Amino acid sequence: WSGQEVIVIASLILRDDVRLIAPPGEPEADPERSIWLAEPPPPDLLDALEAADGLARLAGRLSPPGAYGYQQRYPYQFSATRIEALKPERTTIANLALNPQALDGMALRVEGTLLAQPGGALLVDQVSERGVPTAGAYQIKLDPAHIDDSVLANLQQSGEVRWGAVEVVGWWQDRALTPFRIVARSSS
């Protein structure tokens, strides 16, 4: 991809002297898996990015491998020609399960119960008090690779299964939600 014009949907981490394109589901960016943003977003875009939880559509070019950014810790750099904040639309798991094409290609905010175990994860709209999906519950699949261990540590556990109420901000495409941010929330 180096040198080619590309469009990416990504979570931006912007603080102090750091400006990164972060991998999905990682609240703290690993330099080996993150991309340095060559120029900071324009000041007039910062409020919109904050309201969008840092989710953005970027167009630009990926630099060849090197040493970029703060302390030259990042192996890649992205030179953006365009940055657009993607404010997530609030929806429900039932809406996604019943109308998957209606929201295709959109940034979304969804609340539900995360059920995660090694190798698989579901977001469910109704569970029993022991974390088992109720009859008739709607559910969507999540890639467990995009679920940060710090989120799992805040969930209840039964055997290998972790479960609890969460809010997910992600990108819905082809009947799948790629989470960019998952936050455990109170189930009350």
KENUZA-692665 format. One record per atom (N, C-alpha, C): atom name; residue in one letter; x, y, z. Coordinates in Angstrom, 3 decimals. Example, Ala and Ser with C-alpha at 12.3 -4.5 7.8 and 13.67 -1.06 7.14 Angstrom:
# KENUZA-692665
N; A; 13.190; -5.690; 7.800 $
CA; A; 12.300; -4.500; 7.800 $
C; A; 13.200; -3.300; 7.800 $
N; S; 12.850; -2.250; 7.080 $
CA; S; 13.670; -1.060; 7.140 $
C; S; 12.900; 0.030; 7.870 $
This chain:
# KENUZA-692665
N; W; 0.808; -1.200; 0.000 $
CA; W; 0.000; 0.000; 0.000 $
C; W; 0.852; 1.266; 0.000 $
N; S; 2.111; 1.096; 0.274 $
CA; S; 3.001; 2.247; 0.371 $
C; S; 2.979; 3.076; -0.910 $
N; G; 2.757; 4.383; -0.757 $
CA; G; 2.761; 5.299; -1.877 $
C; G; 1.452; 5.406; -2.631 $
N; Q; 0.518; 4.479; -2.401 $
CA; Q; -0.764; 4.507; -3.093 $
C; Q; -1.763; 5.376; -2.349 $
N; E; -2.663; 6.007; -3.089 $
CA; E; -3.763; 6.763; -2.488 $
C; E; -4.769; 5.745; -1.945 $
N; V; -5.072; 5.836; -0.648 $
CA; V; -6.012; 4.912; -0.019 $
C; V; -6.996; 5.695; 0.849 $
N; I; -8.114; 5.046; 1.157 $
CA; I; -9.095; 5.584; 2.098 $
C; I; -9.209; 4.579; 3.226 $
N; V; -9.100; 5.050; 4.468 $
CA; V; -9.210; 4.173; 5.627 $
C; V; -10.240; 4.730; 6.607 $
N; I; -10.906; 3.821; 7.291 $
CA; I; -11.782; 4.159; 8.413 $
C; I; -10.991; 3.751; 9.646 $
N; A; -10.758; 4.696; 10.557 $
CA; A; -9.872; 4.396; 11.680 $
C; A; -10.216; 5.238; 12.888 $
N; S; -9.686; 4.802; 14.001 $
CA; S; -9.780; 5.544; 15.250 $
C; S; -8.499; 6.358; 15.394 $
N; L; -8.665; 7.666; 15.659 $
CA; L; -7.503; 8.527; 15.843 $
C; L; -7.252; 8.749; 17.326 $
N; I; -5.997; 8.738; 17.715 $
CA; I; -5.596; 9.093; 19.069 $
C; I; -4.836; 10.413; 18.940 $
N; L; -5.412; 11.459; 19.522 $
CA; L; -4.834; 12.802; 19.423 $
C; L; -4.686; 13.372; 20.825 $
N; R; -3.453; 13.468; 21.310 $
CA; R; -3.208; 14.087; 22.617 $
C; R; -1.747; 14.526; 22.696 $
N; D; -1.559; 15.640; 23.329 $
CA; D; -0.219; 16.214; 23.474 $
C; D; 0.511; 16.214; 22.132 $
N; D; 1.664; 15.558; 22.068 $
CA; D; 2.438; 15.498; 20.835 $
C; D; 2.184; 14.217; 20.045 $
N; V; 1.130; 13.505; 20.389 $
CA; V; 0.846; 12.222; 19.750 $
C; V; -0.342; 12.381; 18.806 $
N; R; -0.199; 11.881; 17.589 $
CA; R; -1.302; 11.844; 16.624 $
C; R; -1.171; 10.543; 15.831 $
N; L; -2.052; 9.587; 16.147 $
CA; L; -1.930; 8.236; 15.622 $
C; L; -3.213; 7.733; 14.995 $
N; I; -3.040; 6.835; 14.035 $
CA; I; -4.124; 6.011; 13.524 $
C; I; -3.956; 4.684; 14.256 $
N; A; -4.942; 4.350; 15.093 $
CA; A; -4.818; 3.182; 15.966 $
C; A; -5.584; 1.987; 15.415 $
N; P; -5.103; 0.776; 15.692 $
CA; P; -5.835; -0.430; 15.299 $
C; P; -7.173; -0.509; 16.035 $
N; P; -8.171; -1.171; 15.440 $
CA; P; -9.467; -1.314; 16.110 $
C; P; -9.340; -1.944; 17.491 $
N; G; -10.096; -1.398; 18.444 $
CA; G; -10.192; -1.982; 19.769 $
C; G; -9.037; -1.726; 20.704 $
N; E; -8.060; -0.918; 20.310 $
CA; E; -6.909; -0.677; 21.167 $
C; E; -6.958; 0.736; 21.740 $
N; P; -7.306; 0.876; 23.035 $
CA; P; -7.386; 2.210; 23.619 $
C; P; -6.025; 2.887; 23.760 $
N; E; -4.982; 2.120; 23.942 $
CA; E; -3.614; 2.644; 23.995 $
C; E; -2.865; 2.031; 22.821 $
N; A; -2.354; 2.858; 21.954 $
CA; A; -1.772; 2.388; 20.711 $
C; A; -0.383; 1.794; 20.893 $
N; D; -0.190; 0.616; 20.348 $
CA; D; 1.098; -0.049; 20.287 $
C; D; 1.860; 0.533; 19.091 $
N; P; 3.063; 1.084; 19.306 $
CA; P; 3.804; 1.687; 18.191 $
C; P; 3.999; 0.748; 17.001 $
N; E; 4.133; -0.534; 17.249 $
CA; E; 4.345; -1.479; 16.150 $
C; E; 3.078; -1.704; 15.325 $
N; R; 1.907; -1.400; 15.899 $
CA; R; 0.638; -1.636; 15.191 $
C; R; -0.089; -0.339; 14.833 $
N; S; 0.498; 0.798; 15.151 $
CA; S; -0.128; 2.085; 14.888 $
C; S; 0.603; 2.793; 13.761 $
N; I; -0.068; 3.798; 13.197 $
CA; I; 0.508; 4.572; 12.104 $
C; I; 0.534; 6.041; 12.525 $
N; W; 1.674; 6.676; 12.353 $
CA; W; 1.828; 8.083; 12.695 $
C; W; 1.108; 8.932; 11.647 $
N; L; 0.329; 9.903; 12.102 $
CA; L; -0.350; 10.837; 11.218 $
C; L; 0.605; 12.004; 10.958 $
N; A; 1.012; 12.200; 9.690 $
CA; A; 2.062; 13.160; 9.345 $
C; A; 1.765; 14.574; 9.832 $
N; E; 0.562; 15.049; 9.619 $
CA; E; 0.174; 16.395; 10.041 $
C; E; -1.022; 16.300; 10.974 $
N; P; -1.100; 17.154; 11.982 $
CA; P; -2.280; 17.124; 12.848 $
C; P; -3.522; 17.558; 12.065 $
N; P; -4.698; 17.070; 12.472 $
CA; P; -5.927; 17.522; 11.811 $
C; P; -6.082; 19.032; 11.982 $
N; P; -6.771; 19.685; 11.055 $
CA; P; -6.995; 21.126; 11.187 $
C; P; -7.712; 21.431; 12.505 $
N; P; -7.385; 22.554; 13.143 $
CA; P; -8.004; 22.896; 14.432 $
C; P; -9.532; 22.924; 14.390 $
N; D; -10.119; 23.335; 13.261 $
CA; D; -11.577; 23.392; 13.178 $
C; D; -12.223; 22.009; 13.126 $
N; L; -11.439; 20.956; 12.950 $
CA; L; -11.964; 19.595; 12.903 $
C; L; -11.860; 18.887; 14.257 $
N; L; -11.100; 19.419; 15.189 $
CA; L; -10.842; 18.742; 16.467 $
C; L; -12.114; 18.505; 17.284 $
N; D; -13.012; 19.492; 17.362 $
CA; D; -14.258; 19.304; 18.113 $
C; D; -15.113; 18.208; 17.490 $
N; A; -15.195; 18.181; 16.167 $
CA; A; -15.977; 17.152; 15.479 $
C; A; -15.382; 15.767; 15.719 $
N; L; -14.057; 15.658; 15.712 $
CA; L; -13.413; 14.373; 15.993 $
C; L; -13.667; 13.921; 17.421 $
N; E; -13.653; 14.863; 18.370 $
CA; E; -13.945; 14.511; 19.762 $
C; E; -15.378; 14.009; 19.896 $
N; A; -16.335; 14.664; 19.246 $
CA; A; -17.737; 14.244; 19.288 $
C; A; -17.932; 12.890; 18.611 $
N; A; -17.039; 12.546; 17.692 $
CA; A; -17.118; 11.277; 16.962 $
C; A; -16.274; 10.188; 17.623 $
N; D; -15.853; 10.401; 18.873 $
CA; D; -15.007; 9.431; 19.572 $
C; D; -13.719; 9.135; 18.819 $
N; G; -13.227; 10.111; 18.035 $
CA; G; -11.979; 9.936; 17.303 $
C; G; -12.106; 9.128; 16.029 $
N; L; -13.324; 8.693; 15.698 $
CA; L; -13.527; 7.880; 14.501 $
C; L; -13.513; 8.780; 13.269 $
N; A; -12.742; 8.373; 12.244 $
CA; A; -12.579; 9.227; 11.070 $
C; A; -12.400; 8.408; 9.801 $
N; R; -12.734; 9.062; 8.686 $
CA; R; -12.424; 8.543; 7.352 $
C; R; -11.274; 9.408; 6.847 $
N; L; -10.170; 8.767; 6.479 $
CA; L; -8.994; 9.490; 6.015 $
C; L; -8.650; 9.062; 4.595 $
N; A; -8.303; 10.012; 3.773 $
CA; A; -7.782; 9.730; 2.436 $
C; A; -6.351; 10.235; 2.414 $
N; G; -5.470; 9.481; 1.790 $
CA; G; -4.076; 9.910; 1.722 $
C; G; -3.157; 8.795; 1.292 $
N; R; -1.886; 8.959; 1.631 $
CA; R; -0.850; 7.998; 1.214 $
C; R; -0.079; 7.478; 2.425 $
N; L; 0.221; 6.191; 2.373 $
CA; L; 1.038; 5.540; 3.389 $
C; L; 2.497; 5.629; 2.954 $
N; S; 3.353; 6.114; 3.833 $
CA; S; 4.783; 6.222; 3.538 $
C; S; 5.433; 4.846; 3.596 $
N; P; 6.588; 4.691; 2.952 $
CA; P; 7.306; 3.414; 3.058 $
C; P; 7.793; 3.195; 4.490 $
N; P; 8.140; 1.958; 4.842 $
CA; P; 8.629; 1.691; 6.192 $
C; P; 9.798; 2.599; 6.548 $
N; G; 9.804; 3.030; 7.814 $
CA; G; 10.858; 3.923; 8.288 $
C; G; 10.724; 4.126; 9.781 $
N; A; 11.124; 5.279; 10.250 $
CA; A; 11.031; 5.645; 11.669 $
C; A; 10.380; 7.021; 11.723 $
N; Y; 9.116; 7.060; 12.139 $
CA; Y; 8.336; 8.280; 12.070 $
C; Y; 7.810; 8.688; 13.434 $
N; G; 7.440; 9.962; 13.529 $
CA; G; 6.714; 10.453; 14.681 $
C; G; 7.543; 10.634; 15.929 $
N; Y; 6.829; 10.720; 17.037 $
CA; Y; 7.408; 10.951; 18.345 $
C; Y; 8.488; 9.919; 18.632 $
N; Q; 9.690; 10.360; 18.848 $
CA; Q; 10.864; 9.533; 19.119 $
C; Q; 11.109; 8.485; 18.026 $
N; Q; 10.590; 8.764; 16.825 $
CA; Q; 10.760; 7.862; 15.672 $
C; Q; 10.384; 6.408; 16.013 $
N; R; 9.300; 6.252; 16.786 $
CA; R; 8.882; 4.924; 17.257 $
C; R; 7.917; 4.208; 16.313 $
N; Y; 7.426; 4.884; 15.269 $
CA; Y; 6.367; 4.314; 14.448 $
C; Y; 6.903; 3.920; 13.075 $
N; P; 6.708; 2.670; 12.660 $
CA; P; 7.291; 2.203; 11.399 $
C; P; 6.605; 2.748; 10.144 $
N; Y; 5.399; 3.328; 10.284 $
CA; Y; 4.692; 3.865; 9.126 $
C; Y; 4.125; 5.245; 9.440 $
N; Q; 3.929; 6.021; 8.372 $
CA; Q; 3.340; 7.349; 8.488 $
C; Q; 2.280; 7.494; 7.401 $
N; F; 1.182; 8.172; 7.749 $
CA; F; 0.101; 8.418; 6.801 $
C; F; 0.008; 9.915; 6.552 $
N; S; 0.093; 10.313; 5.285 $
CA; S; -0.057; 11.716; 4.901 $
C; S; -1.473; 11.900; 4.379 $
N; A; -2.330; 12.490; 5.211 $
CA; A; -3.740; 12.636; 4.872 $
C; A; -3.972; 13.849; 3.983 $
N; T; -4.705; 13.625; 2.900 $
CA; T; -5.144; 14.735; 2.052 $
C; T; -6.541; 15.185; 2.459 $
N; R; -7.262; 14.298; 3.169 $
CA; R; -8.608; 14.623; 3.639 $
C; R; -8.902; 13.815; 4.908 $
N; I; -9.490; 14.480; 5.907 $
CA; I; -9.924; 13.821; 7.144 $
C; I; -11.360; 14.247; 7.406 $
N; E; -12.214; 13.272; 7.646 $
CA; E; -13.628; 13.537; 7.931 $
C; E; -14.022; 12.805; 9.211 $
N; A; -14.561; 13.528; 10.180 $
CA; A; -15.056; 12.898; 11.413 $
C; A; -16.288; 12.073; 11.085 $
N; L; -16.385; 10.875; 11.676 $
CA; L; -17.531; 9.990; 11.466 $
C; L; -18.280; 9.834; 12.788 $
N; K; -19.245; 10.695; 13.028 $
CA; K; -20.003; 10.605; 14.275 $
C; K; -20.888; 9.363; 14.225 $
N; P; -20.715; 8.452; 15.192 $
CA; P; -21.488; 7.212; 15.177 $
C; P; -22.982; 7.458; 15.398 $
N; E; -23.797; 6.755; 14.617 $
CA; E; -25.253; 6.770; 14.781 $
C; E; -25.618; 5.749; 15.851 $
N; R; -26.535; 6.108; 16.728 $
CA; R; -26.991; 5.168; 17.760 $
C; R; -28.025; 4.226; 17.144 $
N; T; -27.873; 2.938; 17.391 $
CA; T; -28.836; 1.949; 16.917 $
C; T; -28.921; 0.810; 17.925 $
N; T; -29.696; -0.213; 17.586 $
CA; T; -29.883; -1.350; 18.481 $
C; T; -29.404; -2.636; 17.815 $
N; I; -29.162; -3.632; 18.630 $
CA; I; -28.774; -4.938; 18.111 $
C; I; -29.909; -5.508; 17.277 $
N; A; -31.146; -5.347; 17.731 $
CA; A; -32.299; -5.842; 16.969 $
C; A; -32.347; -5.203; 15.587 $
N; N; -32.119; -3.897; 15.504 $
CA; N; -32.128; -3.224; 14.210 $
C; N; -31.053; -3.790; 13.289 $
N; L; -29.867; -4.045; 13.810 $
CA; L; -28.787; -4.608; 13.000 $
C; L; -29.107; -6.034; 12.553 $
N; A; -29.700; -6.825; 13.457 $
CA; A; -30.024; -8.214; 13.128 $
C; A; -31.151; -8.299; 12.092 $
N; L; -32.141; -7.406; 12.201 $
CA; L; -33.303; -7.459; 11.311 $
C; L; -33.108; -6.696; 10.001 $
N; N; -32.248; -5.685; 10.002 $
CA; N; -32.032; -4.833; 8.821 $
C; N; -30.543; -4.641; 8.555 $
N; P; -29.790; -5.686; 8.339 $
CA; P; -28.334; -5.536; 8.268 $
C; P; -27.840; -4.646; 7.132 $
N; Q; -28.537; -4.620; 6.000 $
CA; Q; -28.073; -3.808; 4.878 $
C; Q; -28.385; -2.327; 5.066 $
N; A; -29.392; -1.994; 5.860 $
CA; A; -29.826; -0.595; 6.006 $
C; A; -28.724; 0.311; 6.564 $
N; L; -27.855; -0.238; 7.399 $
CA; L; -26.812; 0.573; 8.039 $
C; L; -25.409; 0.228; 7.540 $
N; D; -25.334; -0.523; 6.446 $
CA; D; -24.048; -0.939; 5.909 $
C; D; -23.173; 0.276; 5.580 $
N; G; -21.918; 0.195; 5.969 $
CA; G; -20.974; 1.266; 5.681 $
C; G; -21.148; 2.481; 6.565 $
N; M; -21.542; 2.246; 7.833 $
CA; M; -21.759; 3.368; 8.753 $
C; M; -21.035; 3.157; 10.072 $
N; A; -20.684; 4.271; 10.700 $
CA; A; -20.155; 4.255; 12.066 $
C; A; -21.358; 4.183; 12.996 $
N; L; -21.314; 3.263; 13.966 $
CA; L; -22.459; 3.027; 14.854 $
C; L; -22.046; 2.993; 16.311 $
N; R; -23.028; 3.279; 17.178 $
CA; R; -22.899; 3.147; 18.624 $
C; R; -24.023; 2.198; 19.059 $
N; V; -23.642; 1.098; 19.715 $
CA; V; -24.598; 0.060; 20.092 $
C; V; -24.348; -0.357; 21.537 $
N; E; -25.420; -0.517; 22.309 $
CA; E; -25.314; -1.048; 23.672 $
C; E; -25.854; -2.464; 23.689 $
N; G; -25.250; -3.297; 24.535 $
CA; G; -25.709; -4.672; 24.669 $
C; G; -24.873; -5.390; 25.705 $
N; T; -25.009; -6.694; 25.708 $
CA; T; -24.205; -7.530; 26.593 $
C; T; -23.183; -8.278; 25.754 $
N; L; -21.926; -8.101; 26.091 $
CA; L; -20.845; -8.790; 25.414 $
C; L; -20.663; -10.157; 26.052 $
N; L; -20.656; -11.192; 25.228 $
CA; L; -20.321; -12.549; 25.663 $
C; L; -19.055; -12.919; 24.901 $
N; A; -17.949; -13.121; 25.602 $
CA; A; -16.674; -13.388; 24.943 $
C; A; -15.999; -14.601; 25.548 $
N; Q; -15.440; -15.401; 24.686 $
CA; Q; -14.625; -16.536; 25.104 $
C; Q; -13.514; -16.675; 24.074 $
N; P; -12.469; -17.435; 24.390 $
CA; P; -11.401; -17.575; 23.406 $
C; P; -11.976; -18.061; 22.071 $
N; G; -11.714; -17.308; 21.014 $
CA; G; -12.157; -17.717; 19.691 $
C; G; -13.502; -17.180; 19.239 $
N; G; -14.244; -16.485; 20.088 $
CA; G; -15.540; -15.973; 19.640 $
C; G; -16.124; -14.941; 20.580 $
N; A; -16.980; -14.080; 20.010 $
CA; A; -17.642; -13.051; 20.821 $
C; A; -18.962; -12.667; 20.172 $
N; L; -19.966; -12.418; 21.022 $
CA; L; -21.284; -11.981; 20.576 $
C; L; -21.676; -10.729; 21.335 $
N; L; -22.472; -9.890; 20.693 $
CA; L; -23.128; -8.772; 21.354 $
C; L; -24.615; -9.112; 21.311 $
N; V; -25.245; -9.220; 22.499 $
CA; V; -26.614; -9.718; 22.639 $
C; V; -27.463; -8.647; 23.302 $
N; D; -28.753; -8.591; 22.917 $
CA; D; -29.603; -7.543; 23.503 $
C; D; -30.314; -7.973; 24.781 $
N; Q; -30.451; -9.278; 25.043 $
CA; Q; -31.125; -9.730; 26.267 $
C; Q; -30.438; -10.985; 26.804 $
N; V; -30.101; -10.948; 28.102 $
CA; V; -29.505; -12.121; 28.746 $
C; V; -30.169; -12.340; 30.098 $
N; S; -30.061; -13.591; 30.581 $
CA; S; -30.532; -13.891; 31.938 $
C; S; -29.546; -13.301; 32.929 $
N; E; -29.871; -13.374; 34.213 $
CA; E; -28.948; -12.804; 35.202 $
C; E; -27.649; -13.582; 35.306 $
N; R; -27.588; -14.761; 34.685 $
CA; R; -26.337; -15.522; 34.657 $
C; R; -25.573; -15.335; 33.348 $
N; G; -26.040; -14.419; 32.479 $
CA; G; -25.312; -14.106; 31.255 $
C; G; -25.626; -14.989; 30.072 $
N; V; -26.710; -15.750; 30.128 $
CA; V; -27.099; -16.615; 29.017 $
C; V; -28.132; -15.873; 28.165 $
N; P; -27.959; -15.850; 26.825 $
CA; P; -28.953; -15.167; 25.985 $
C; P; -30.351; -15.757; 26.204 $
N; T; -31.346; -14.881; 26.306 $
CA; T; -32.725; -15.338; 26.492 $
C; T; -33.287; -15.802; 25.148 $
N; A; -34.361; -16.588; 25.213 $
CA; A; -35.039; -17.030; 23.994 $
C; A; -35.507; -15.782; 23.238 $
N; G; -35.254; -15.754; 21.963 $
CA; G; -35.673; -14.619; 21.145 $
C; G; -34.733; -13.426; 21.179 $
N; A; -33.616; -13.555; 21.870 $
CA; A; -32.657; -12.444; 21.930 $
C; A; -32.012; -12.248; 20.554 $
N; Y; -31.771; -11.001; 20.217 $
CA; Y; -31.045; -10.688; 18.984 $
C; Y; -29.561; -10.616; 19.311 $
N; Q; -28.737; -10.995; 18.322 $
CA; Q; -27.300; -10.986; 18.546 $
C; Q; -26.561; -10.706; 17.256 $
N; I; -25.352; -10.156; 17.412 $
CA; I; -24.439; -9.967; 16.280 $
C; I; -23.066; -10.463; 16.711 $
N; K; -22.270; -10.878; 15.752 $
CA; K; -20.930; -11.372; 16.041 $
C; K; -19.930; -10.234; 16.060 $
N; L; -18.954; -10.362; 16.969 $
CA; L; -17.808; -9.447; 17.036 $
C; L; -16.550; -10.290; 16.920 $
N; D; -15.520; -9.721; 16.319 $
CA; D; -14.232; -10.388; 16.227 $
C; D; -13.525; -10.257; 17.573 $
N; P; -13.246; -11.365; 18.264 $
CA; P; -12.597; -11.266; 19.579 $
C; P; -11.200; -10.660; 19.515 $
N; A; -10.584; -10.639; 18.335 $
CA; A; -9.259; -10.044; 18.201 $
C; A; -9.290; -8.533; 18.445 $
N; H; -10.482; -7.912; 18.331 $
CA; H; -10.611; -6.466; 18.513 $
C; H; -11.145; -6.095; 19.898 $
N; I; -11.076; -7.025; 20.833 $
CA; I; -11.549; -6.752; 22.187 $
C; I; -10.342; -6.689; 23.110 $
N; D; -10.108; -5.525; 23.671 $
CA; D; -8.955; -5.291; 24.527 $
C; D; -9.100; -6.055; 25.848 $
N; D; -7.995; -6.591; 26.342 $
CA; D; -8.007; -7.336; 27.609 $
C; D; -8.517; -6.499; 28.779 $
N; S; -8.294; -5.173; 28.732 $
CA; S; -8.755; -4.316; 29.826 $
C; S; -10.289; -4.283; 29.888 $
N; V; -10.957; -4.435; 28.750 $
CA; V; -12.427; -4.526; 28.736 $
C; V; -12.854; -5.841; 29.367 $
N; L; -12.226; -6.930; 28.957 $
CA; L; -12.585; -8.254; 29.487 $
C; L; -12.386; -8.327; 31.001 $
N; A; -11.359; -7.649; 31.505 $
CA; A; -11.078; -7.671; 32.944 $
C; A; -12.202; -7.035; 33.758 $
N; N; -13.012; -6.169; 33.121 $
CA; N; -14.115; -5.501; 33.818 $
C; N; -15.449; -6.223; 33.688 $
N; L; -15.443; -7.413; 33.095 $
CA; L; -16.673; -8.182; 32.914 $
C; L; -16.733; -9.334; 33.901 $
N; Q; -17.944; -9.859; 34.099 $
CA; Q; -18.113; -11.037; 34.948 $
C; Q; -17.543; -12.250; 34.226 $
N; Q; -17.225; -13.306; 35.004 $
CA; Q; -16.639; -14.487; 34.395 $
C; Q; -17.322; -15.743; 34.901 $
N; S; -17.567; -16.667; 33.971 $
CA; S; -18.085; -17.991; 34.288 $
C; S; -17.315; -18.971; 33.426 $
N; G; -16.381; -19.696; 34.027 $
CA; G; -15.496; -20.560; 33.252 $
C; G; -14.630; -19.702; 32.337 $
N; E; -14.619; -20.050; 31.040 $
CA; E; -13.848; -19.268; 30.073 $
C; E; -14.636; -18.112; 29.489 $
N; V; -15.916; -18.009; 29.830 $
CA; V; -16.773; -16.973; 29.250 $
C; V; -16.760; -15.724; 30.116 $
N; R; -16.538; -14.574; 29.466 $
CA; R; -16.652; -13.268; 30.118 $
C; R; -17.913; -12.627; 29.568 $
N; W; -18.664; -11.947; 30.461 $
CA; W; -19.881; -11.303; 29.985 $
C; W; -20.210; -10.072; 30.818 $
N; G; -20.876; -9.119; 30.167 $
CA; G; -21.290; -7.921; 30.861 $
C; G; -21.785; -6.860; 29.888 $
N; A; -22.411; -5.838; 30.457 $
CA; A; -22.969; -4.738; 29.670 $
C; A; -21.844; -3.871; 29.117 $
N; V; -21.957; -3.527; 27.840 $
CA; V; -20.953; -2.693; 27.170 $
C; V; -21.613; -1.722; 26.204 $
N; E; -20.834; -0.720; 25.822 $
CA; E; -21.188; 0.139; 24.702 $
C; E; -20.075; -0.023; 23.676 $
N; V; -20.466; -0.247; 22.420 $
CA; V; -19.501; -0.460; 21.348 $
C; V; -19.653; 0.644; 20.312 $
N; V; -18.528; 1.230; 19.926 $
CA; V; -18.483; 2.157; 18.796 $
C; V; -17.675; 1.446; 17.724 $
N; G; -18.269; 1.313; 16.536 $
CA; G; -17.575; 0.577; 15.491 $
C; G; -18.111; 0.864; 14.110 $
N; W; -17.608; 0.097; 13.156 $
CA; W; -17.952; 0.245; 11.745 $
C; W; -18.724; -0.998; 11.312 $
N; W; -19.952; -0.787; 10.800 $
CA; W; -20.817; -1.890; 10.363 $
C; W; -20.638; -2.085; 8.859 $
N; Q; -20.233; -3.284; 8.459 $
CA; Q; -20.025; -3.596; 7.044 $
C; Q; -20.234; -5.081; 6.845 $
N; D; -21.059; -5.449; 5.866 $
CA; D; -21.272; -6.852; 5.499 $
C; D; -21.661; -7.722; 6.699 $
N; R; -22.647; -7.248; 7.471 $
CA; R; -23.209; -8.000; 8.610 $
C; R; -22.225; -8.214; 9.755 $
N; A; -21.206; -7.374; 9.840 $
CA; A; -20.223; -7.508; 10.916 $
C; A; -19.894; -6.127; 11.486 $
N; L; -19.720; -6.077; 12.804 $
CA; L; -19.339; -4.843; 13.480 $
C; L; -17.873; -4.947; 13.880 $
N; T; -17.052; -4.065; 13.305 $
CA; T; -15.649; -3.983; 13.702 $
C; T; -15.567; -2.941; 14.807 $
N; P; -15.333; -3.374; 16.040 $
CA; P; -15.308; -2.408; 17.146 $
C; P; -14.028; -1.591; 17.165 $
N; F; -14.212; -0.268; 17.336 $
CA; F; -13.071; 0.623; 17.514 $
C; F; -12.920; 0.991; 18.980 $
N; R; -14.024; 0.937; 19.717 $
CA; R; -13.978; 1.227; 21.147 $
C; R; -15.074; 0.425; 21.831 $
N; I; -14.704; -0.270; 22.908 $
CA; I; -15.668; -1.007; 23.732 $
C; I; -15.458; -0.547; 25.168 $
N; V; -16.543; -0.117; 25.802 $
CA; V; -16.476; 0.344; 27.185 $
C; V; -17.465; -0.452; 28.020 $
N; A; -16.971; -1.066; 29.089 $
CA; A; -17.871; -1.758; 30.021 $
C; A; -18.701; -0.701; 30.733 $
N; R; -19.985; -1.002; 30.944 $
CA; R; -20.874; -0.054; 31.617 $
C; R; -21.653; -0.782; 32.676 $
N; S; -22.225; -0.013; 33.565 $
CA; S; -23.030; -0.572; 34.647 $
C; S; -24.273; -1.208; 34.067 $
N; S; -24.631; -2.380; 34.554 $
CA; S; -25.800; -3.090; 34.035 $
C; S; -27.081; -2.655; 34.715 $
N; S; -27.028; -1.722; 35.657 $
CA; S; -28.243; -1.303; 36.348 $
C; S; -29.015; -0.283; 35.552 $
